[in-house]
Amino acid sequence: MKGDERFRRIAVSKVGKDIIIQNGINVDKLTSESLNELREIYNEYNCPIERLYGSNYFAGDITISDSLITSASVTERTHVTIDRKSKKSSEKHLFIEEVVNTEKIGVKVIVRNEFELWRNTLKFLKEVGYFMGGSKSRGIGYIVLDDSESTYAIVSNISEIPKFTEIKGYLS
């Protein structure tokens, strides 16, 4: 904790200044509850997935923009909930599912620091894909990264205009 100011600030904000002091932990004020919370903060802070995507205690190193889906159609499907024990439909459990059909979703992402983890995430999305939303057993919501239409730019100065390049070379 002495060497990592970012972790120290997170710990102070969640556990308290009286417990987290400049040179370490004030053991006299450490309760089992604050120790458990400190342990949880430490584990999340050192987990590469939590560092990339964020956790209960701090923001992640990526920011994903809200996505606008254009040229999509919405299909409604009526379903009934099945009681697994009796294998019959549940009473009064009729619902309508809306399925958004689209060929493409545009997403803008800002990555800070954890570039290698983000690169591996993109490789996974390209090679394996991912299910979004419900109805996975019906095959609805499966997405894959199309690297032929994806681009990236490295921005080191906020005032410069980004130069976008195809992501294919970045992933290989």
MODELLER restraints for C-alpha pairs under 7 A, 6 or more apart:
rsr = mdl.restraints
at = mdl.atoms
rsr.add(forms.Gaussian(group=physical.xy_distance, feature=features.Distance(at['CA:1:A'], at['CA:7:A']), mean=6.58, stdev=0.5))
rsr.add(forms.Gaussian(group=physical.xy_distance, feature=features.Distance(at['CA:1:A'], at['CA:8:A']), mean=5.74, stdev=0.5))
rsr.add(forms.Gaussian(group=physical.xy_distance, feature=features.Distance(at['CA:1:A'], at['CA:24:A']), mean=6.59, stdev=0.5))
rsr.add(forms.Gaussian(group=physical.xy_distance, feature=features.Distance(at['CA:2:A'], at['CA:23:A']), mean=6.23, stdev=0.5))
rsr.add(forms.Gaussian(group=physical.xy_distance, feature=features.Distance(at['CA:2:A'], at['CA:24:A']), mean=6.39, stdev=0.5))
rsr.add(forms.Gaussian(group=physical.xy_distance, feature=features.Distance(at['CA:11:A'], at['CA:20:A']), mean=6.91, stdev=0.5))
rsr.add(forms.Gaussian(group=physical.xy_distance, feature=features.Distance(at['CA:11:A'], at['CA:38:A']), mean=6.72, stdev=0.5))
rsr.add(forms.Gaussian(group=physical.xy_distance, feature=features.Distance(at['CA:12:A'], at['CA:20:A']), mean=5.62, stdev=0.5))
rsr.add(forms.Gaussian(group=physical.xy_distance, feature=features.Distance(at['CA:15:A'], at['CA:34:A']), mean=6.10, stdev=0.5))
rsr.add(forms.Gaussian(group=physical.xy_distance, feature=features.Distance(at['CA:15:A'], at['CA:38:A']), mean=6.90, stdev=0.5))
rsr.add(forms.Gaussian(group=physical.xy_distance, feature=features.Distance(at['CA:19:A'], at['CA:25:A']), mean=5.71, stdev=0.5))
rsr.add(forms.Gaussian(group=physical.xy_distance, feature=features.Distance(at['CA:19:A'], at['CA:26:A']), mean=4.90, stdev=0.5))
rsr.add(forms.Gaussian(group=physical.xy_distance, feature=features.Distance(at['CA:19:A'], at['CA:29:A']), mean=5.73, stdev=0.5))
rsr.add(forms.Gaussian(group=physical.xy_distance, feature=features.Distance(at['CA:19:A'], at['CA:30:A']), mean=6.21, stdev=0.5))
rsr.add(forms.Gaussian(group=physical.xy_distance, feature=features.Distance(at['CA:20:A'], at['CA:26:A']), mean=6.19, stdev=0.5))
rsr.add(forms.Gaussian(group=physical.xy_distance, feature=features.Distance(at['CA:41:A'], at['CA:57:A']), mean=6.71, stdev=0.5))
rsr.add(forms.Gaussian(group=physical.xy_distance, feature=features.Distance(at['CA:44:A'], at['CA:50:A']), mean=5.77, stdev=0.5))
rsr.add(forms.Gaussian(group=physical.xy_distance, feature=features.Distance(at['CA:44:A'], at['CA:55:A']), mean=6.85, stdev=0.5))
rsr.add(forms.Gaussian(group=physical.xy_distance, feature=features.Distance(at['CA:45:A'], at['CA:51:A']), mean=6.19, stdev=0.5))
rsr.add(forms.Gaussian(group=physical.xy_distance, feature=features.Distance(at['CA:50:A'], at['CA:60:A']), mean=6.76, stdev=0.5))
rsr.add(forms.Gaussian(group=physical.xy_distance, feature=features.Distance(at['CA:51:A'], at['CA:60:A']), mean=5.24, stdev=0.5))
rsr.add(forms.Gaussian(group=physical.xy_distance, feature=features.Distance(at['CA:51:A'], at['CA:61:A']), mean=6.29, stdev=0.5))
rsr.add(forms.Gaussian(group=physical.xy_distance, feature=features.Distance(at['CA:52:A'], at['CA:60:A']), mean=4.87, stdev=0.5))
rsr.add(forms.Gaussian(group=physical.xy_distance, feature=features.Distance(at['CA:52:A'], at['CA:61:A']), mean=4.84, stdev=0.5))
rsr.add(forms.Gaussian(group=physical.xy_distance, feature=features.Distance(at['CA:52:A'], at['CA:62:A']), mean=6.03, stdev=0.5))
rsr.add(forms.Gaussian(group=physical.xy_distance, feature=features.Distance(at['CA:52:A'], at['CA:114:A']), mean=6.42, stdev=0.5))
rsr.add(forms.Gaussian(group=physical.xy_distance, feature=features.Distance(at['CA:53:A'], at['CA:60:A']), mean=4.50, stdev=0.5))
rsr.add(forms.Gaussian(group=physical.xy_distance, feature=features.Distance(at['CA:53:A'], at['CA:61:A']), mean=6.46, stdev=0.5))
rsr.add(forms.Gaussian(group=physical.xy_distance, feature=features.Distance(at['CA:53:A'], at['CA:62:A']), mean=6.19, stdev=0.5))
rsr.add(forms.Gaussian(group=physical.xy_distance, feature=features.Distance(at['CA:54:A'], at['CA:60:A']), mean=3.52, stdev=0.5))
rsr.add(forms.Gaussian(group=physical.xy_distance, feature=features.Distance(at['CA:61:A'], at['CA:111:A']), mean=5.76, stdev=0.5))
rsr.add(forms.Gaussian(group=physical.xy_distance, feature=features.Distance(at['CA:61:A'], at['CA:112:A']), mean=4.86, stdev=0.5))
rsr.add(forms.Gaussian(group=physical.xy_distance, feature=features.Distance(at['CA:61:A'], at['CA:113:A']), mean=6.43, stdev=0.5))
rsr.add(forms.Gaussian(group=physical.xy_distance, feature=features.Distance(at['CA:61:A'], at['CA:114:A']), mean=6.43, stdev=0.5))
rsr.add(forms.Gaussian(group=physical.xy_distance, feature=features.Distance(at['CA:62:A'], at['CA:109:A']), mean=6.70, stdev=0.5))
rsr.add(forms.Gaussian(group=physical.xy_distance, feature=features.Distance(at['CA:62:A'], at['CA:110:A']), mean=5.40, stdev=0.5))
rsr.add(forms.Gaussian(group=physical.xy_distance, feature=features.Distance(at['CA:62:A'], at['CA:111:A']), mean=4.36, stdev=0.5))
rsr.add(forms.Gaussian(group=physical.xy_distance, feature=features.Distance(at['CA:62:A'], at['CA:112:A']), mean=6.07, stdev=0.5))
rsr.add(forms.Gaussian(group=physical.xy_distance, feature=features.Distance(at['CA:63:A'], at['CA:109:A']), mean=5.55, stdev=0.5))
rsr.add(forms.Gaussian(group=physical.xy_distance, feature=features.Distance(at['CA:63:A'], at['CA:110:A']), mean=5.05, stdev=0.5))
rsr.add(forms.Gaussian(group=physical.xy_distance, feature=features.Distance(at['CA:63:A'], at['CA:111:A']), mean=6.60, stdev=0.5))
rsr.add(forms.Gaussian(group=physical.xy_distance, feature=features.Distance(at['CA:64:A'], at['CA:108:A']), mean=6.05, stdev=0.5))
rsr.add(forms.Gaussian(group=physical.xy_distance, feature=features.Distance(at['CA:64:A'], at['CA:109:A']), mean=4.54, stdev=0.5))
rsr.add(forms.Gaussian(group=physical.xy_distance, feature=features.Distance(at['CA:64:A'], at['CA:110:A']), mean=6.61, stdev=0.5))
rsr.add(forms.Gaussian(group=physical.xy_distance, feature=features.Distance(at['CA:65:A'], at['CA:107:A']), mean=6.26, stdev=0.5))
rsr.add(forms.Gaussian(group=physical.xy_distance, feature=features.Distance(at['CA:65:A'], at['CA:108:A']), mean=5.30, stdev=0.5))
rsr.add(forms.Gaussian(group=physical.xy_distance, feature=features.Distance(at['CA:65:A'], at['CA:109:A']), mean=6.11, stdev=0.5))
rsr.add(forms.Gaussian(group=physical.xy_distance, feature=features.Distance(at['CA:67:A'], at['CA:105:A']), mean=6.98, stdev=0.5))
rsr.add(forms.Gaussian(group=physical.xy_distance, feature=features.Distance(at['CA:67:A'], at['CA:106:A']), mean=6.09, stdev=0.5))
rsr.add(forms.Gaussian(group=physical.xy_distance, feature=features.Distance(at['CA:67:A'], at['CA:107:A']), mean=5.48, stdev=0.5))
rsr.add(forms.Gaussian(group=physical.xy_distance, feature=features.Distance(at['CA:68:A'], at['CA:106:A']), mean=6.89, stdev=0.5))
rsr.add(forms.Gaussian(group=physical.xy_distance, feature=features.Distance(at['CA:69:A'], at['CA:105:A']), mean=5.69, stdev=0.5))
rsr.add(forms.Gaussian(group=physical.xy_distance, feature=features.Distance(at['CA:71:A'], at['CA:102:A']), mean=6.75, stdev=0.5))
rsr.add(forms.Gaussian(group=physical.xy_distance, feature=features.Distance(at['CA:72:A'], at['CA:100:A']), mean=6.47, stdev=0.5))
rsr.add(forms.Gaussian(group=physical.xy_distance, feature=features.Distance(at['CA:72:A'], at['CA:101:A']), mean=5.48, stdev=0.5))
rsr.add(forms.Gaussian(group=physical.xy_distance, feature=features.Distance(at['CA:72:A'], at['CA:102:A']), mean=4.66, stdev=0.5))
rsr.add(forms.Gaussian(group=physical.xy_distance, feature=features.Distance(at['CA:73:A'], at['CA:100:A']), mean=5.80, stdev=0.5))
rsr.add(forms.Gaussian(group=physical.xy_distance, feature=features.Distance(at['CA:73:A'], at['CA:101:A']), mean=5.24, stdev=0.5))
rsr.add(forms.Gaussian(group=physical.xy_distance, feature=features.Distance(at['CA:73:A'], at['CA:102:A']), mean=6.79, stdev=0.5))
rsr.add(forms.Gaussian(group=physical.xy_distance, feature=features.Distance(at['CA:74:A'], at['CA:98:A']), mean=6.39, stdev=0.5))
rsr.add(forms.Gaussian(group=physical.xy_distance, feature=features.Distance(at['CA:74:A'], at['CA:99:A']), mean=5.55, stdev=0.5))
rsr.add(forms.Gaussian(group=physical.xy_distance, feature=features.Distance(at['CA:74:A'], at['CA:100:A']), mean=4.58, stdev=0.5))
rsr.add(forms.Gaussian(group=physical.xy_distance, feature=features.Distance(at['CA:74:A'], at['CA:101:A']), mean=6.18, stdev=0.5))
rsr.add(forms.Gaussian(group=physical.xy_distance, feature=features.Distance(at['CA:75:A'], at['CA:98:A']), mean=5.67, stdev=0.5))
rsr.add(forms.Gaussian(group=physical.xy_distance, feature=features.Distance(at['CA:75:A'], at['CA:99:A']), mean=5.12, stdev=0.5))
rsr.add(forms.Gaussian(group=physical.xy_distance, feature=features.Distance(at['CA:75:A'], at['CA:100:A']), mean=6.49, stdev=0.5))
rsr.add(forms.Gaussian(group=physical.xy_distance, feature=features.Distance(at['CA:76:A'], at['CA:96:A']), mean=6.37, stdev=0.5))
rsr.add(forms.Gaussian(group=physical.xy_distance, feature=features.Distance(at['CA:76:A'], at['CA:97:A']), mean=5.60, stdev=0.5))
rsr.add(forms.Gaussian(group=physical.xy_distance, feature=features.Distance(at['CA:76:A'], at['CA:98:A']), mean=4.57, stdev=0.5))
rsr.add(forms.Gaussian(group=physical.xy_distance, feature=features.Distance(at['CA:76:A'], at['CA:99:A']), mean=6.26, stdev=0.5))
rsr.add(forms.Gaussian(group=physical.xy_distance, feature=features.Distance(at['CA:77:A'], at['CA:96:A']), mean=5.55, stdev=0.5))
rsr.add(forms.Gaussian(group=physical.xy_distance, feature=features.Distance(at['CA:77:A'], at['CA:97:A']), mean=5.16, stdev=0.5))
rsr.add(forms.Gaussian(group=physical.xy_distance, feature=features.Distance(at['CA:77:A'], at['CA:98:A']), mean=6.47, stdev=0.5))
rsr.add(forms.Gaussian(group=physical.xy_distance, feature=features.Distance(at['CA:78:A'], at['CA:95:A']), mean=5.86, stdev=0.5))
rsr.add(forms.Gaussian(group=physical.xy_distance, feature=features.Distance(at['CA:78:A'], at['CA:96:A']), mean=4.42, stdev=0.5))
rsr.add(forms.Gaussian(group=physical.xy_distance, feature=features.Distance(at['CA:78:A'], at['CA:97:A']), mean=6.24, stdev=0.5))
rsr.add(forms.Gaussian(group=physical.xy_distance, feature=features.Distance(at['CA:79:A'], at['CA:94:A']), mean=5.83, stdev=0.5))
rsr.add(forms.Gaussian(group=physical.xy_distance, feature=features.Distance(at['CA:79:A'], at['CA:95:A']), mean=5.40, stdev=0.5))
rsr.add(forms.Gaussian(group=physical.xy_distance, feature=features.Distance(at['CA:79:A'], at['CA:96:A']), mean=6.06, stdev=0.5))
rsr.add(forms.Gaussian(group=physical.xy_distance, feature=features.Distance(at['CA:80:A'], at['CA:89:A']), mean=6.39, stdev=0.5))
rsr.add(forms.Gaussian(group=physical.xy_distance, feature=features.Distance(at['CA:80:A'], at['CA:93:A']), mean=5.69, stdev=0.5))
rsr.add(forms.Gaussian(group=physical.xy_distance, feature=features.Distance(at['CA:80:A'], at['CA:94:A']), mean=4.40, stdev=0.5))
rsr.add(forms.Gaussian(group=physical.xy_distance, feature=features.Distance(at['CA:80:A'], at['CA:95:A']), mean=6.13, stdev=0.5))
rsr.add(forms.Gaussian(group=physical.xy_distance, feature=features.Distance(at['CA:81:A'], at['CA:89:A']), mean=5.81, stdev=0.5))
rsr.add(forms.Gaussian(group=physical.xy_distance, feature=features.Distance(at['CA:81:A'], at['CA:90:A']), mean=5.61, stdev=0.5))
rsr.add(forms.Gaussian(group=physical.xy_distance, feature=features.Distance(at['CA:81:A'], at['CA:93:A']), mean=5.45, stdev=0.5))
rsr.add(forms.Gaussian(group=physical.xy_distance, feature=features.Distance(at['CA:81:A'], at['CA:94:A']), mean=6.54, stdev=0.5))
rsr.add(forms.Gaussian(group=physical.xy_distance, feature=features.Distance(at['CA:82:A'], at['CA:88:A']), mean=5.62, stdev=0.5))
rsr.add(forms.Gaussian(group=physical.xy_distance, feature=features.Distance(at['CA:82:A'], at['CA:89:A']), mean=4.38, stdev=0.5))
rsr.add(forms.Gaussian(group=physical.xy_distance, feature=features.Distance(at['CA:82:A'], at['CA:90:A']), mean=5.56, stdev=0.5))
rsr.add(forms.Gaussian(group=physical.xy_distance, feature=features.Distance(at['CA:83:A'], at['CA:89:A']), mean=5.87, stdev=0.5))
rsr.add(forms.Gaussian(group=physical.xy_distance, feature=features.Distance(at['CA:83:A'], at['CA:90:A']), mean=5.60, stdev=0.5))
rsr.add(forms.Gaussian(group=physical.xy_distance, feature=features.Distance(at['CA:119:A'], at['CA:171:A']), mean=6.51, stdev=0.5))
rsr.add(forms.Gaussian(group=physical.xy_distance, feature=features.Distance(at['CA:123:A'], at['CA:171:A']), mean=6.31, stdev=0.5))
rsr.add(forms.Gaussian(group=physical.xy_distance, feature=features.Distance(at['CA:125:A'], at['CA:144:A']), mean=5.25, stdev=0.5))
rsr.add(forms.Gaussian(group=physical.xy_distance, feature=features.Distance(at['CA:125:A'], at['CA:145:A']), mean=5.26, stdev=0.5))
rsr.add(forms.Gaussian(group=physical.xy_distance, feature=features.Distance(at['CA:126:A'], at['CA:144:A']), mean=5.40, stdev=0.5))
rsr.add(forms.Gaussian(group=physical.xy_distance, feature=features.Distance(at['CA:126:A'], at['CA:145:A']), mean=4.49, stdev=0.5))
rsr.add(forms.Gaussian(group=physical.xy_distance, feature=features.Distance(at['CA:126:A'], at['CA:146:A']), mean=6.61, stdev=0.5))
rsr.add(forms.Gaussian(group=physical.xy_distance, feature=features.Distance(at['CA:129:A'], at['CA:142:A']), mean=6.86, stdev=0.5))
rsr.add(forms.Gaussian(group=physical.xy_distance, feature=features.Distance(at['CA:129:A'], at['CA:143:A']), mean=5.52, stdev=0.5))
rsr.add(forms.Gaussian(group=physical.xy_distance, feature=features.Distance(at['CA:129:A'], at['CA:144:A']), mean=4.35, stdev=0.5))
rsr.add(forms.Gaussian(group=physical.xy_distance, feature=features.Distance(at['CA:130:A'], at['CA:142:A']), mean=5.64, stdev=0.5))
rsr.add(forms.Gaussian(group=physical.xy_distance, feature=features.Distance(at['CA:130:A'], at['CA:143:A']), mean=5.38, stdev=0.5))
rsr.add(forms.Gaussian(group=physical.xy_distance, feature=features.Distance(at['CA:130:A'], at['CA:144:A']), mean=6.52, stdev=0.5))
rsr.add(forms.Gaussian(group=physical.xy_distance, feature=features.Distance(at['CA:131:A'], at['CA:141:A']), mean=5.23, stdev=0.5))
rsr.add(forms.Gaussian(group=physical.xy_distance, feature=features.Distance(at['CA:131:A'], at['CA:142:A']), mean=4.35, stdev=0.5))
rsr.add(forms.Gaussian(group=physical.xy_distance, feature=features.Distance(at['CA:131:A'], at['CA:143:A']), mean=6.18, stdev=0.5))
rsr.add(forms.Gaussian(group=physical.xy_distance, feature=features.Distance(at['CA:132:A'], at['CA:141:A']), mean=4.84, stdev=0.5))
rsr.add(forms.Gaussian(group=physical.xy_distance, feature=features.Distance(at['CA:132:A'], at['CA:142:A']), mean=6.26, stdev=0.5))
rsr.add(forms.Gaussian(group=physical.xy_distance, feature=features.Distance(at['CA:133:A'], at['CA:141:A']), mean=6.00, stdev=0.5))
rsr.add(forms.Gaussian(group=physical.xy_distance, feature=features.Distance(at['CA:147:A'], at['CA:167:A']), mean=5.89, stdev=0.5))
rsr.add(forms.Gaussian(group=physical.xy_distance, feature=features.Distance(at['CA:147:A'], at['CA:168:A']), mean=5.57, stdev=0.5))
rsr.add(forms.Gaussian(group=physical.xy_distance, feature=features.Distance(at['CA:148:A'], at['CA:168:A']), mean=6.72, stdev=0.5))
rsr.add(forms.Gaussian(group=physical.xy_distance, feature=features.Distance(at['CA:150:A'], at['CA:166:A']), mean=6.06, stdev=0.5))
rsr.add(forms.Gaussian(group=physical.xy_distance, feature=features.Distance(at['CA:150:A'], at['CA:167:A']), mean=5.61, stdev=0.5))
rsr.add(forms.Gaussian(group=physical.xy_distance, feature=features.Distance(at['CA:151:A'], at['CA:164:A']), mean=5.85, stdev=0.5))
rsr.add(forms.Gaussian(group=physical.xy_distance, feature=features.Distance(at['CA:151:A'], at['CA:165:A']), mean=5.25, stdev=0.5))
rsr.add(forms.Gaussian(group=physical.xy_distance, feature=features.Distance(at['CA:151:A'], at['CA:166:A']), mean=4.42, stdev=0.5))
rsr.add(forms.Gaussian(group=physical.xy_distance, feature=features.Distance(at['CA:151:A'], at['CA:167:A']), mean=4.85, stdev=0.5))
rsr.add(forms.Gaussian(group=physical.xy_distance, feature=features.Distance(at['CA:152:A'], at['CA:164:A']), mean=5.18, stdev=0.5))
rsr.add(forms.Gaussian(group=physical.xy_distance, feature=features.Distance(at['CA:152:A'], at['CA:165:A']), mean=5.50, stdev=0.5))
rsr.add(forms.Gaussian(group=physical.xy_distance, feature=features.Distance(at['CA:152:A'], at['CA:166:A']), mean=6.53, stdev=0.5))
rsr.add(forms.Gaussian(group=physical.xy_distance, feature=features.Distance(at['CA:152:A'], at['CA:167:A']), mean=5.96, stdev=0.5))
rsr.add(forms.Gaussian(group=physical.xy_distance, feature=features.Distance(at['CA:153:A'], at['CA:162:A']), mean=5.77, stdev=0.5))
rsr.add(forms.Gaussian(group=physical.xy_distance, feature=features.Distance(at['CA:153:A'], at['CA:163:A']), mean=5.54, stdev=0.5))
rsr.add(forms.Gaussian(group=physical.xy_distance, feature=features.Distance(at['CA:153:A'], at['CA:164:A']), mean=4.57, stdev=0.5))
rsr.add(forms.Gaussian(group=physical.xy_distance, feature=features.Distance(at['CA:153:A'], at['CA:165:A']), mean=6.31, stdev=0.5))
rsr.add(forms.Gaussian(group=physical.xy_distance, feature=features.Distance(at['CA:154:A'], at['CA:162:A']), mean=6.94, stdev=0.5))
rsr.add(forms.Gaussian(group=physical.xy_distance, feature=features.Distance(at['CA:155:A'], at['CA:162:A']), mean=6.07, stdev=0.5))
